[in-house]
Amino acid sequence: MAASDEFVFYLIDQLAPFGAVSPRRMFGGHGLFRDRLMIGLIADETLYLKADDACRATFEAKGATPFTYLRAGKRVALSYFSVPAEVLDDRDALSSWAEAALAAARRGARRR
């Protein structure tokens, strides 16, 4: 699940128009945080952003797939979806996706 430091720094730079994002090492990858909320994770050189019912269909329409891992021999999907290369390379589009991820994280925090 590792991600290179160079990829993490690239993502932080790409997300600059969105605002201050803090990476934290976790589980061999990185979590991305804004306003103390986890909005994304980086695993195997892939950025995954938080999604919920309000933005999942938009993400999926662009080809995004959920982050999955094996637990006790079963595949588990989390509510984080891959960001397509064309979105990663477009700072405005990436900022828009990050805003949607932040909104999803805020809605999730309110439910808890």
LINLIN-V575497 format. One record per run of one state. SS is the DSSP state (H for helix, E for strand, C for the rest). FROM is the first residue (numbers start at 0). TO is the last residue. Records with the same first field share a line. If there is no record, write none. Layout:
BEGIN
SS: FROM-TO ; FROM-TO
END
This chain:
BEGIN
C: 0-3 ; 14-14 ; 18-20 ; 26-27 ; 34-35 ; 43-44 ; 50-54 ; 61-64 ; 71-72 ; 82-83 ; 88-89 ; 111-111
H: 4-13 ; 15-17 ; 55-60 ; 84-87 ; 90-110
E: 21-25 ; 28-33 ; 36-42 ; 45-49 ; 65-70 ; 73-81
END
